[in-house]
Amino acid sequence: MSARIYLNIGREKSLLRKHPWIFSKGVNKIKGKPMLGDTVDVFDNKGNWLAKGAYSPESQIRIRVWTFDENEQIDRDFFMRKLTSAQLRRNWFIEQGKLTGFRLIAAESDGLPGITIDKYDNIIVCQLLSAGAEFHRYTLVSCLQELYPDCAIYERSDVDVRKKEGLEPVTGWLTEPLASTECIIEEHGIKIHVDVEQGHKTGFYLDQRDSRLAAGKYAKGKTVLNCFSYTGTFSLHCAANDAKEVTNVDVSQTALDLAKRNLELNGLADKNVNFVKEDVFKLLRQYRAEQKTFDMIILDPPKFVDSKAQLTRACRGYKDINMLAMQLLKPNGILLTFSCSGLLDAGLFQKVVADGALDAGKKAYIVERLHQAADHPVSANYPEGYYLKGLVCQVE
């Protein structure tokens, strides 16, 4: 018999709205002795059953809900159903974009809290960030092997949030290793090198797929500055759509080298694409001093905020970089600007960009809003799943 968790008065409200988190302050009493990752039954203060979830004694998120169905068992069949339904929901846009790289499981948004699963051609990457995910790791691997028998499975559970769950970082092959952790994926006709061992996140930024495609449609005939370019995938779409010139800027020479390989892979080596190894903030100020200008600038910075305490400082950073970019744009230039910080909501991000325009002495007109790709869905009951915001602005 599983342990029972009883909540404080009023703490059941979020569960009745099918939100999957229960915080430590919401727990009134525990009957039984649940261990890390064990499945527990959750009740309100009157003893009414509410949900089944994974218990995490060290995390502020004490329980992550697996199911709101009292009769559903958290077993191998449960994970097979979740994986299969997630694949079915994605098939339409995988076929539409001819994708060989996509996110199969987007954690809570796909009903599997703390579990991220990405497929890169013949390699599946798992990121297990919660106590419940860790508890069921071998069941997950078994299910993935059955569903995708031609794929090897690699783990990238090397994110700091595991420490909050009382877990150590883990990386490496979960099945028979392949000769290389590198592969090539394709999206909307563009080929991309991915290294699942060394690459950011699980190997690559799949969530920006739609934004990369959007960048291409604005780039024709333009001089483009691609900031925080990483492996240059925004620039691939710009070059493929006849940008006049593209400059990739990143602090990592390794990323820039891979960007060059991506250019060659797509037969775009003859395009006018430059590579600059430099800190973006420093370079933008240098370009401003030199009165250098561009027709189009892409700002896709790393996450500036990890906690609410950092939010004010992060907003200053976002405002500063947007101000600098707008000062470098020619009249009626195009700015694609993004934030992947979940704690910075869409309204606040727009305000920060607006403040950047004021400081730059410019007018900015929002002509398109961008967001994470369809394989990173946002469950209506879990708004925290919406984290990637993008604005396309025409600046005069």
N, C-alpha and C positions, 0 to 999 in steps of 0.2 A: 504494500500500500504506500502510495506516495505521501510525502509530507504535505501539510496544509498550512497555507499562509492566510491570515486574517488581516484585513485592512482597517485603518482608522476610519471613523465616520466621515463620509463625503469623498473619500479617496477612490471610490468605485466609479465616479462620474466619467473619468477619461476612458475607463474600460468599457463602460456602456456605450461609448462612442467609438469603440473598437480601436483605441490607440494602444500600441503594443508595449508601452513602458510602464513599470511600477517603480517608483523611487523609494529609497530606504526610509524616508520620513513617512511614507504612506503605510508602512507595515506596523501593525499593532502587536500581533503575536504569531508565533510559529509552533505548530504541533508536529513533532517528529524532528529528525536531525538530518536535513538535506545537506548533501555534499555539493561541491563546486560543479555546476552544470546539470545537476539532477532536475528532473521534471517535477514540478510541484503543482498542486491545485490551489487556486486562489478564490477566496470567499470575501464577501463584504462583512461588515461588523455584525450583521444579523444572521450570518451563516448561509447566505445564498451563494451558490456556486457562480463564478464569473469567468474563469479562464484557466488554461494550463500554460505554464511557462518554464523557462530555464532559470534556475536559482544561481545568483552570483553574490556570495557573501561579502566580497570586498568592494564591489562597485556601487556607486551612488544609484545606478539603475539596477536595483536589487533583483528584479525579475523582468525578463523579456518574453513576451507572450508568443507561444507557438500556435495556439488555437483557441477560439471562442466556442468550440463545439465540445460539449462534455463527453460525447461518445467517441471522439476521435483520439486514436492512440498515436503517440509520438514514436513511431517505429520506422522500419525501412520503407514500408508502403507509403507512409506519410511523406518522406523525402522524395520518393519516386514521383508521387503525385505533384508535389511542388515543382520539381525540376521539369517534368513533362509539360505542365501547364504553362510554365514560364517560357519554354521553347515555343509552344504553340502561339503564345501571344506575340512573339517576336518574328515569326516566320514571314509575315507580310512585308515588313520593311527590310528584312535580310534579303529577300528575293528582289525587292524593288531597287535596293542600292547595290546589289551584287556584293554583299559583305562577306568576307571570310574572317573578320574579327568583330566580336560583339560581346556585350555583357549579357550573360545568361541569367545571373541572379544578382539583383540589386538590394540585398539585405532585407531590411524591414519592408521596403516597398514591394517585394515579391513574397512576403510572408515568411522569410527565413532570417530572423534578426541576427546581426553580426556576421553574416555570411555573404561574401562577394565571390562570384565565379565568373571569370572571363574566358572566352574561347578565342585563341589566336591560331587560326589555321589548324594544325594538328597538335597544338599544345593547349591544354586547359589549365588555367591558373586559379588556385583557390586562396582566398584570404579569409582566415577564420579569426574573428576579433572579439568574440564573446565566449563566456563560459559554456553556454549551450552548444555553440558551434564546435568548440574544442571537444566537448563530451561526445559528439556524434561524428567526429572527423572520419572515422573508418567506415561508418555507414554511408556517409556522403561519397567517399572515394569509390566504394563498391557500386553505388548507384550510377555514378558518372562512368565507371568502366563498362557497365552494362549498356548505358544509353549511347556512349561514344567510344565503341571498342577500338577505333583506329587512332585514338588520341592518347598521348602521354599526359600525366598530371603533375603539375609543379605547384609548390606552396610558396606564397609570399606573405606570410603572417609576421611581417617585420615592422609593424606599426606600433607607436608608443601606447596607443589606447589599450593594447593587450595588458600592459602593466596595471591599469586600473581594474582589470578583471582578475588580477592575481596570476597572470600567465606570462611566460617568457617568450621572446620573439623566436620564430621558427621559419626557416627557409629550406628549400631543397625538393628533390623529386619524391613524389608519393607513389610513383609506379616505376617500372623499369626505365632508367634514364635514357634520353636520346643523346646523340653525339654532341649536340649543340643546344644551347638555350635560345638561339636566334631562329627567327622564322620571318616570313613575308606575308603580310595581310593585304587585302585590297578593299577599297571603299570608293564607290562612285567612280570607278575607272582609274583610281590612283593607287599605286603600290607603295607599301611602307615597310621598312625594316623594323622589327621589334625584337628586343632582347628581354625575355621575361625574368632573367636573373638580375640584370643591371639597370633596366629601365625604371622610370618613375612609376609610382603606384604599383600596379600589377605588371608593368612593362610598357604601358602606353596610355595616352589620354583619349580613350574611346569616347568620352562624353562630349568632346568638342567636334565630333564628326559633322554635324549639321552646320555648325558655325564655320568650319573650314570650307564647306561647299558654298555657303553664303558669301564668304570672302571673295571667292573666285568671280562671282557675278559683278562685283564692284571694281575689280582690278584692271580691266582692259584699258591699256594705254596709260596707266598711272605709274608714278614712282611710289613704291610701297616700302614702308619701314615696318618690319616685323619684329616687335620687341618680345623678349623672353621667348625666343623662337624655338628653343629646345631642339628637336630633330627636324625642324623646318617644314612641318606638314601644312601650315597655313600658306607658306610660300609656294608649295607645290601646286596648289589650286590657283594661286595668283599667276604663277609662271605659265601654267597650262592654259590660262585664259588671257594670255598675251599682255601681261603687265609690261610696262616699258622698262622698269628696273625694280628689283627687289633686294632689300638689304636685311639679312638675318642678324639679330643681335642676341648673344647669350654669353653668360660667364663661363660656361663649360665648353672647353675645346673638344671633349669627347662627343658632346651633343652636336656641335657644329660639324665635326667630321662625319657623323652619321647623317646629318642633313645633306652633306655633299653626296654621300652614297645614295640617299633617297632621290636626289635630283638626277643622278646618273641612271638609277633603276627605272625611272620614268621617261628616259630619253629627252630630258630637259637640260642637259649639261651645256647646251649651246645658248641657253637663255641668259639674260643679263642679271645674274644673281650673285650678290656679294655676301661675305661672311665676316662679322666683326665680333671678336672676343672682348667683351667689355661689360661692366656694370651698367645696366640700363639707365638708372637715375643719373649717374655721372655722365654718360654719353649724351643723354637728352640735353643736359645743361651745356655740354660742350657744343652740340649742334646749335643750340639757341644763341650762344656767344658768337658762333660763326655765321649766324643768320641763314643756316641751311634749312630748306623747307621740303615738304613732301606732299604728294596728292592724297595719300592714304596712309594711315598708321594703325597698326594692330597692337593692342595692349592685352596680353593674356598672362598676367603675373601669377606667381604662386600664391597660395593662401596667406593672407596677411594676419589673420586672426584665428586663434585656437580656443579662446575663452572670452567671456563677456568682459573681463577685466582689461583685455587688450583692444576692445572695440573702438574706443575713442582714438587711440594711437593709430590703429589700422585705417580709420576713416581719413586721418590726416595724410597717411601714405597714399591712399587711393586718390584723394583730392590733388595732392602734389603731382602725381604722375600723369593724371588726366590734364591738369593745367599745362604741364610741360609739353605734352603731346599736342594740345590745341594750339599752343604758341608756335609749333613747328609746321602746322598745316597751312597750305595755300588756301586762299579764299574758296569757300564751298568744298573744302577738302572733306574726306570721309574718315571718321574715327570708328573703329570697332573696339569696344572696351568691355572687359569682362571682370567679374569677381566670382571666385569659386568658394568664397567664405560663407558657409551656411548661416552663421550668426549675423551676417550683414544682409538684411532682407532687401527685396527688390525696391521698395519705396525709399529706403535709406540710401541704397546704391545710386538711384536716380538723383537724389538730393546731393550726394557727394559729387557726382559728375556735373550737376548744375552749378555747384559751388566752384568747381574747377574751372568751368567756363567763365564765371564771373571774375575770378582771380586772373584769368588769362585775358580778360577784356574781349571775350568772344561771345557770339550767340551760337548755341547748339540746338539743333532740331533733331529729335528722335524720329528716324524714318523706319526703323525695324527693331523688334525685340528678339533676342536669341536666348536659348536655354539649352539644358542638357539634352542629349539625343534620346530617342524613343526607347532605347534599351536601358535607360536610366529613368524608369517611370517614377511618378510621384503618387503614392496611394492617397486617395482623398482623405483617409483617416490618419495619415501620417505626413503632415505638412513639412516636417523636418527633412523629408526626402528631397525637397526642392532646394538646391544649393547653388547651382551655376546660373548666373545672370549675365546677359550680354545686351549691350545697346549698340546699334549702328546710328551714328550721329553725323549729320551734315553740319559743318562748322563754318561760320562766316564772321 
